[in-house]
Amino acid sequence: MPFYYVESSALVKLYVREPGTDRMLGLAETCGPGRMTVLALTRVEFRSAVRRRQRCGDMDMDKSQTMLARFDRHWAERFVIQPVTEIILAEAALLIDKHPLRAYDAVQLAGCNVLRSRMEPENCLFVCADQDLLAAAAHEGLTVLDPTR
């Protein structure tokens, strides 16, 4: 049974209706507890995405508060949280030298690479909706899943 390493652009789709939401909801329903891993900094990225939508007027304060509260409940219950370590940061620096990635994207990909190195590589799927990050992940030999396709 595979582990799904869920990057922020895909994780948001579990909470905000947008292309890829149905596929992410189906994945969350079928993969079972403890099968979705997220990097600890995803909590910051998720909150940033929600607040950005609120500030732009795409959602009101009540909806954003409800969404953040729901996410906070799920954080400990549904996801395996991978801490950001020096090993991950060193790997991210190497990935930036190899791929045109933003800093947090490189850290996300590094987190998945480190996790994959601790298990059977074919059991780790990188779930992401960012095309540049998916391309880098595929180049790194990861099995990728784009919920929007």
TITI-930176 format. One record per atom (N, C-alpha, C, CB): x, y, z. Coordinates in pm, whole numbers, padded with zeros to 5 digits, always signed. Each point is the difference from the previous one (the first is absolute). Glycine has a CB too. Example, Ala and Ser with C-alpha at 12.3 -4.5 7.8 and 13.67 -1.06 7.14 Angstrom:
// TITI-930176
+01319-00569+00780/-00089+00119+00000/+00090+00120+00000/-00189-00117+00125/+00154+00222-00197/+00082+00119+00006/-00077+00109+00073/+00118-00063-00215/
// end
This chain:
// TITI-930176
+00085-00118+00000/-00085+00118+00000/+00090+00124+00000/-00187-00124+00123/+00165+00217-00215/+00088+00116-00011/-00025+00105+00109/+00008-00041-00246/+00097+00121+00266/-00010+00120+00080/-00014+00117-00096/+00138-00099+00192/-00220+00194-00158/-00021+00118-00083/+00064+00118+00071/-00215-00092-00099/+00312+00153+00034/+00066+00118+00053/-00073+00119-00062/+00230-00117+00030/-00311+00186+00048/-00091+00101-00053/+00060+00139+00018/-00199-00147+00051/+00232+00209-00161/+00055+00135-00003/-00115+00100+00012/+00197-00076-00142/-00167+00197+00183/-00102+00101+00033/-00100+00028-00112/+00168+00099+00150/-00121-00091-00274/-00092+00032-00110/-00107-00106-00018/+00185+00123-00112/-00155-00246+00149/-00099-00108-00006/-00083-00004+00128/+00152-00131-00150/-00089+00155+00263/-00070-00005+00129/-00114+00101+00006/+00211-00076+00108/-00189+00194-00160/-00103+00105+00002/-00128-00049-00067/+00179+00176-00004/-00165-00262-00094/-00117-00050-00074/-00093-00086+00087/+00139+00005-00206/-00090-00050+00321/-00086-00072+00093/-00095+00095+00074/+00179-00173+00027/-00151+00301-00032/-00076+00098+00079/-00065+00109-00084/+00155-00045+00186/-00098+00073-00302/-00051+00105-00089/-00044-00065-00130/+00152+00176+00105/-00274-00151-00145/-00053-00058-00125/+00070+00066-00118/-00225-00048+00108/+00302-00032-00182/+00071+00045-00119/+00034-00123-00083/+00096+00204+00120/-00043-00188-00241/+00035-00118-00079/+00092-00093+00080/-00025+00135-00212/-00010-00261+00215/+00077-00100+00073/-00059-00036+00136/+00198+00085-00117/-00298-00009+00163/-00059-00027+00131/-00062-00139+00007/-00044+00245+00026/-00034-00282-00126/-00066-00131+00005/+00103-00114+00007/-00193+00096-00130/+00299-00082+00056/+00103-00106+00001/+00070-00006+00136/+00033+00031-00248/-00006+00084+00308/+00064+00001+00132/-00093-00056+00106/+00136+00199-00069/-00264-00166+00062/-00095-00054+00097/-00009-00152-00013/-00131+00217-00007/+00131-00266-00116/-00002-00144-00022/+00125-00067+00053/-00140+00037-00201/+00253+00026+00180/+00126-00055+00051/-00002-00005+00153/+00120+00089-00202/-00164+00020+00265/-00004+00005+00146/-00094-00106+00056/+00049+00245-00009/-00157-00270-00063/-00098-00098+00047/+00051-00143-00013/-00181+00158-00065/+00256-00186-00038/+00040-00138-00027/+00137-00039+00056/-00137+00015-00202/+00223+00081+00231/+00137-00039+00036/+00014-00042+00145/+00081+00156-00172/-00174-00124+00257/+00005-00046+00138/+00085+00086+00090/-00035-00226-00086/+00018+00208+00216/+00073+00081+00097/+00150-00028-00004/-00204+00003+00144/+00281+00102-00123/+00144-00013+00006/+00068-00022-00134/-00033-00089+00222/-00037+00111-00332/+00058-00022-00133/+00031+00131-00072/-00125-00214-00013/+00084+00327+00071/+00028+00130-00062/+00100+00075+00088/-00231+00008-00107/+00346+00021+00050/+00105+00072+00072/+00006+00143-00051/+00132-00213+00035/-00115+00305+00058/+00019+00141-00035/+00121+00053+00076/-00248+00032-00044/+00318+00059-00017/+00114+00064+00064/-00051+00104+00099/+00145-00039-00205/-00078+00054+00317/-00045+00090+00105/-00025+00143-00050/+00127-00139+00162/-00049+00187-00257/-00021+00136-00048/-00127+00015-00083/+00245+00030+00002/-00307-00142-00038/-00126+00005-00073/-00107+00074+00079/+00058-00217-00112/-00050+00210+00243/-00096+00071+00086/+00005+00150-00028/+00024-00178+00178/+00095+00233-00196/+00018+00142-00029/-00047+00031-00142/+00196+00010+00160/-00160-00095-00254/-00041+00022-00139/-00152-00006-00014/+00217-00098-00078/-00281+00004+00147/-00145-00011-00007/-00066+00126+00055/+00017-00251+00022/+00026+00294+00094/-00057+00120+00062/+00019+00122-00091/+00045-00097+00230/+00071+00107-00291/+00029+00110-00092/-00097-00003-00119/+00242-00005+00070/-00267-00112-00124/-00091-00012-00115/-00142+00042+00038/+00142-00187-00092/-00188+00145+00209/-00135+00036+00045/-00009+00151+00024/-00028-00229+00105/+00123+00284-00034/-00003+00144+00030/+00013+00083-00128/+00099-00046+00226/-00022+00000-00321/+00013+00071-00128/-00135+00004-00071/+00243-00073-00019/-00314-00039+00019/-00134-00003-00062/-00096+00093+00074/+00040-00237-00076/-00029+00239+00206/-00086+00088+00080/+00029+00147-00032/-00009-00174+00184/+00135+00211-00189/+00038+00139-00026/-00039+00045-00140/+00189-00027+00158/-00190-00067-00252/-00039+00033-00138/-00151+00004-00017/+00210-00106-00080/-00284+00065+00182/-00145+00001-00009/-00061-00127-00055/+00018+00240-00028/+00064-00344+00008/-00051-00127-00052/-00077-00079+00106/+00191-00006-00159/-00167+00037+00288/-00077-00062+00108/-00009+00098+00115/+00075-00233-00069/-00183+00223+00142/-00018+00093+00112/+00071-00051+00126/-00221+00071-00097/+00224+00014+00199/+00071-00032+00124/-00055-00125+00066/+00046+00243+00032/-00180-00257-00026/-00060-00118+00065/+00042-00129-00070/-00195+00141+00070/+00191-00141-00202/+00037-00121-00074/+00148-00032+00020/-00178+00049-00170/+00262+00052+00169/+00142-00026+00018/+00029-00052+00141/+00053+00178-00167/-00120-00124+00267/+00019-00048+00137/-00047-00145+00015/-00029+00235+00085/-00083-00267-00146/-00052-00136+00005/+00097-00097-00069/-00236+00090+00002/+00287-00049-00116/+00093-00084-00075/+00129-00023+00079/-00097+00086-00214/+00149+00018+00276/+00123-00013+00079/-00022-00089+00122/+00073+00226-00079/-00188-00213+00143/-00030-00084+00116/-00011-00147-00041/-00120+00193+00109/+00057-00218-00222/-00014-00137-00050/+00138-00059-00034/-00229+00056-00091/+00310+00024+00026/+00135-00045-00033/+00079-00031+00128/-00007+00138-00212/-00003-00052+00312/+00072-00023+00126/-00043-00132+00065/+00019+00249+00033/-00147-00282-00040/-00047-00129+00055/+00060-00116-00078/-00215+00109+00074/+00218-00096-00204/+00052-00108-00086/+00151-00015+00014/-00187+00042-00159/+00255+00068+00191/+00146+00001+00003/+00055-00119+00080/-00004+00250-00020/-00042-00266+00140/+00052-00107+00086/-00071-00133-00022/+00060+00173+00167/-00184-00168-00214/-00080-00122-00012/+00025-00077-00129/-00170+00111+00139/+00187-00041-00248/+00000-00065-00131/+00134-00008-00070/-00228+00078-00017/+00321+00009+00056/+00126+00008-00073/+00117-00046+00086/-00094+00188-00133/+00190-00249+00066/+00129-00027+00062/+00083+00126-00026/-00013-00258-00033/+00064+00319+00139/+00073+00125-00012/+00149-00029-00003/-00184+00125+00118/+00249-00083-00226/+00144-00016-00011/+00067+00130+00042/-00026-00170-00188/+00113+00167+00289/+00067+00122+00043/+00101+00048-00104/-00033-00069+00238/+00059+00197-00238/+00105+00056-00085/+00131-00014+00076/-00161+00166-00114/+00254-00238+00056/+00127-00029+00065/+00116+00060-00080/-00096-00212+00098/+00213+00210-00041/+00120+00047-00071/+00024-00085-00125/+00099+00080+00218/-00129-00208-00210/+00017-00088-00116/-00091+00046-00114/+00060-00194+00151/-00182+00228-00119/-00095+00047-00102/+00047+00134-00057/-00188-00120+00117/+00234+00209-00033/+00046+00131-00049/+00124-00014-00089/-00092+00108+00208/+00183-00198-00173/+00117-00024-00085/-00042-00058-00135/+00142-00037+00206/-00236-00055-00203/-00053-00057-00125/-00069+00107-00084/-00030-00223+00114/-00045+00312-00049/-00068+00110-00072/+00101+00090-00069/-00187-00008+00167/+00297+00038-00101/+00103+00085-00061/+00055-00066-00127/+00059+00093+00227/-00036-00224-00221/+00047-00073-00119/-00104+00003-00112/+00139-00148+00149/-00265+00134-00111/-00107+00001-00101/-00011+00135-00069/-00123-00171+00133/+00146+00279-00059/-00003+00133-00061/+00111+00015-00103/-00098+00095+00211/+00211-00158-00187/+00109+00004-00098/-00035-00078-00127/+00164+00022+00188/-00250-00122-00176/-00034-00086-00113/-00126+00042-00075/+00109-00183+00123/-00203+00249-00053/-00130+00030-00059/-00040+00145+00028/-00068-00242+00027/-00009+00304-00116/-00045+00138+00024/-00118+00004+00097/+00078+00063-00231/-00049-00084+00359/-00104-00010+00103/+00005+00119+00094/+00010-00249-00015/-00129+00285+00067/-00006+00096+00111/+00046-00074+00125/-00192+00133-00108/+00231-00055+00208/+00059-00058+00121/-00093-00101+00067/+00129+00211+00031/-00253-00172-00003/-00092-00092+00069/-00031-00122-00087/-00099+00193+00125/+00093-00175-00256/-00024-00115-00087/+00117-00099+00009/-00136+00144-00156/+00257-00091+00161/+00117-00087+00013/-00003-00074+00134/+00133+00156-00147/-00176-00089+00252/-00009-00066+00131/-00105-00110-00003/+00072+00214+00115/-00186-00187-00180/-00104-00103-00013/+00054-00123-00074/-00177+00179+00001/+00242-00156-00113/+00053-00111-00079/+00110-00073+00078/-00055+00125-00213/+00137-00052+00283/+00105-00062+00082/-00062-00089+00107/+00151+00196-00043/-00259-00150+00104/-00067-00081+00101/-00046-00133-00057/-00073+00208+00114/+00020-00204-00234/-00044-00125-00063/+00119-00089-00035/-00201+00119-00092/+00309-00060+00042/+00120-00079-00031/+00054-00069+00124/+00053+00158-00185/-00049-00087+00296/+00051-00058+00124/-00092-00113+00048/+00106+00221+00062/-00236-00198-00068/-00094-00105+00039/+00016-00123-00089/-00161+00175+00081/+00172-00153-00210/+00016-00111-00095/+00126-00080+00028/-00123+00133-00172/+00228-00067+00216/+00126-00070+00028/-00012-00096+00118/+00124+00196-00092/-00231-00179+00172/-00021-00085+00117/-00099-00113-00025/+00051+00197+00141/-00101-00208-00262/-00099-00104-00030/+00026-00053-00140/-00171+00108+00151/+00089-00201-00193/+00010-00049-00136/-00043+00113-00093/-00043-00242+00071/+00132+00288-00161/-00029+00118-00082/-00132-00004-00076/+00241+00024-00020/-00280-00142-00026/-00124-00009-00078/-00124+00020+00086/+00117-00154-00157/-00102+00153+00288/-00114+00019+00090/-00025+00146+00037/+00045-00226+00089/+00030+00317-00147/-00013+00142+00035/-00045+00078-00122/+00179-00023+00177/-00298+00082-00170/-00053+00082-00109/-00001+00146+00042/-00141-00192-00082/+00192+00278-00004/+00004+00143+00025/-00126+00061-00062/+00256+00005+00002/-00343+00050+00082/-00128+00056-00045/+00013+00151+00000/-00132-00198+00090/+00112+00257-00208/+00028+00143-00017/-00078+00051-00121/+00230-00025+00103/-00264+00154-00102/-00070+00060-00113/+00083+00109-00067/-00216-00051+00113/+00338+00071-00070/+00089+00101-00057/+00084-00067-00109/+00008+00132+00219/-00022-00086-00343/+00063-00068-00113/+00153+00003+00006/-00199+00061-00136/+00258+00049+00177/+00147+00006+00011/+00051-00096+00105/-00005+00239-00072/-00064-00245+00184/+00039-00090+00107/-00021-00146-00040/-00057+00177+00168/-00051-00206-00238/-00023-00136-00051/+00110-00042-00096/-00247+00033+00027/+00289+00059-00113/+00107-00032-00095/+00130-00031+00073/-00108+00147-00172/+00141-00068+00274/+00121-00024+00078/-00010-00135+00073/+00033+00249+00029/-00150-00277+00027/-00020-00126+00072/+00016-00120-00095/-00155+00117+00161/+00097-00107-00279/+00014-00108-00097/+00147-00016-00041/-00235+00044-00085/+00303+00066+00068/+00143-00006-00034/+00081-00065+00111/-00027+00207-00139/-00019-00193+00262/+00065-00063+00115/-00035-00148+00013/-00003+00221+00115/-00082-00269-00206/-00036-00142+00001/-00119-00035+00087/+00234-00044-00043/-00305+00146+00091/-00119-00025+00081/-00119-00036-00088/+00086+00158+00175/-00174-00241-00123/-00129-00022-00063/-00086+00119+00040/+00020-00258+00002/-00080+00324-00099/-00076+00122+00030/-00148-00021-00029/+00202+00139-00053/-00281-00064+00124/-00145+00000-00019/-00046+00144-00001/-00027-00227+00112/-00029+00270-00224/-00056+00135-00013/-00152-00014+00010/+00197+00083-00146/-00256-00035+00255/-00145-00016+00016/-00083+00075-00102/+00044-00031+00238/+00016+00124-00311/-00077+00075-00100/-00007-00072-00134/+00068+00211+00115/+00001-00322-00128/+00000-00073-00128/-00066-00134+00012/+00208+00116-00063/
// end
